[in-house]
Amino acid sequence: MNRSTLSRAVGVLLAGVLGLSVVAGCSQDPEPAAGGPVTITVNGLPPGTEAVDRKKFLDDKAEFEAANPDIKIDAREGYMDPKTFATKLAGGQLEDLFYVYFTDPANLIARKQVAEITPYLDQVPAAGQIRPELMKVFTGQDGKVYGLPWRNYSMGLLYSKALFTKAGLDPANPPKTWAELRTAAQKIAALGEGTAGYGDYSKSNTGGWHFTAELYSLGGDVAVKDGDTWKAAFNTDKGKQVLRQLHDMRWTDNSMGERQQLEYADLLQLMAAGKLGMYLATGDNLKAIVNQYKGDYNDYNLGPMPDGRGTLAGGDGFMFNAKAGPEKIRAGLRWLAFKYNNPDRIEHDYQYDAANKNPVGLPEPNIWTGEAAKKQQAAATKLANVPVANYKPFAEGSADIPLKLEPPSAQQIYAVLDTAMLKVLTERDANIDALLADAEKQVNSILAAV
Amino acid sequence: MAIQPALRRHRRPRSVSDNLVAYAFLAGGLVCFALFSWYPLVRGVLLSFQQVNFVTDPEWVGLDNFETLFADPLFWTAWRNTLLFTGLALVFGYLLPLLIAVLLNELRHFRGFFRVAVYLPVMLPPIVSVLLWQYFYDPGNGLFNTVLRGLHLPESAWTQSPRTAMISLVLVATWSNMGAATLIYLAALQNVPGELYEAAELEGASLWQRLRHVTLPQLRFVMIVLLLLQIVATMQVFIEPYQLTGTTNPDTITVMVLIYRYAFTVNHDFGLAAAMTVLLFVVLGMFSAAYLWLTRERT
């Protein structure tokens, strides 16, 4: 071996040894020794900028650790982000217990990236009172449970009381059909000064999400199960109707504003700025509109979904890292049973929120059944600090609207449907038939892997 | 030449122990390259033949990922868009800096000011530039449409129209990056011997003839190098389409955006993303090889 070959070999060897040691160092913490305290990493710690929520979290953590000296909570900021999930998992940085939206569990279970928790569910006494259809979101095709839901939401029509009044519309009587909504949007847009009557998304998967909500409201489906497999079900007259009415509002009525390619925060900002009449939203949007964009709870009303043949129900919950062992799963479930899935603590939490000017009483479906549901309802009624009358149309109108969960692989499907939404909102001559046919092909290939 | 054998005698290999310090320094560099360049590179290639979930062992899938790629209509769309972006970026971003450099070189006053002004956008973090342009392009109250409205000219949907979306991205990229190319051209222009221009003037050459027969031939090497570097850079365009038009817009989806989409937003499939990366690597590798060959010839 000559000198240069030798030096190259030494260098590569050094790099290899160091590389292996780094990779080995990234592996997950081992399970604790029997009898020792268990430390679990969890996310969901609110950032310092949300001082009230952060203090509440840390107080809860201290109380839990005092009551459970064998468990230590290592809390991290942030929530489950699909963009960083796989890399955190690969690098051993994924929390043992992490927050997810309802759009994620099906994929995580299919990819075997989460731990099964069925044998340990006795750690959560109230688990049996959680609505079965929500438990299904966290249940695999094999019937095993992989997580627990925390909150549930359903879509409605969020609208500006001031713009309704200014346009001669009755804020107590929101549009009940898409035809009525179209007329109302025209009247609001006629106010001028850049006011949009109705707003919708078409970027970062939010367009597909709203397409789904609009399709559900007409009684349509995004995907249906055909035997053991799922198939796209939106390339129908109802799917075309969704896109056609958006296209006509955008291009014929000019009631959706010039600015498109909008994503989640955009419509909240427009609503807070008084430049938007209506958009589809969940009750929790109100908190963001008020806290982040300086809106006022009194200025906004919530009505039921137009046409009301179905409403998209989403939500969030918690799942466990596939590398978490039994001790960590038991400890994590006890933390959930204390902080998140605890009907006996709902009133305590609402009291804290009310005392700290966090909203209590925003309209959202209950995750509980039976006694737990009654406790939640009683606490919300007793401690509500938002203008509940503004949400009366939603509460009354939504009672009979069936909740429909998101399709499997929801985020992937939403990404595909974003394109159809984008095209109808940005191209006057968009070919709706071709857009839906193309999306159908892509979604079927996504669903083939479910 | 006679001096060569003498030099060779002086450079006689010394023993390893004489060079321990040098090897130690070398090892640091090698370790960094191995960890942060070579290992990810090799891992990426391996990943392109695997299905992974980062929990269980990777599964070897042969060429499945590549077959899936070729069957995806977006694969071809992304390449077509990337080539279109690269072509448009060359039209604007390649010739404009040359033109500006020639103009700056001719300036007698405020040369320093204009140099800084041209280079200023390069100093902005890319995301800041893109967000700034996002405001410019806003079809409602954006700067461009406000100006057009003021001049009673037709407004544009900019990034929101399939007809203008790509060119809008190119304008952002050109504005953000042309400062560096301009400075390189300017440096090259200042190395052109003044006698050549004097001789040309004595021969009665016009401004255009001086540019055509003196300036451009003298800049030929720099122009070729910049051309190749620009092709390599623009084919990796990501931040402009990602921020301005999103990962789901087929009119502007580029190869890098599609890789991101495969890995993080739609498919969550790192094997597929790695396969696409390998293909991009091969294409860019050819341009890089041409660059290396050219610069080696010169030196």
Interface residues (C-beta under 8 A of the other chain):
Chain A: R3 L6 S7 V10 G11 V12 L14 A15 G16 L18 G19 V22 P82 K83 F85 A86 L89 A90 N107 R111 K112 Q113 G194 K203 S204 N205 G207 G208 G257 E258 R259 Q260 Q261 E263 A322 K323 Q411 Q412 A415 V416 D418 T419 L422 T426 E427 D438 I446
Chain B: P13 V16 Y23 L26 A27 L30 V31 F33 A34 L35 W38 Y39 N53 F54 V55 T56 P73 D138 P139 G140 N141 A157 T159 Q160 S161 P162 T245 G246 T247 T248 N249 P250 R261 A263 F264 T265 V266 N267 H268 F270
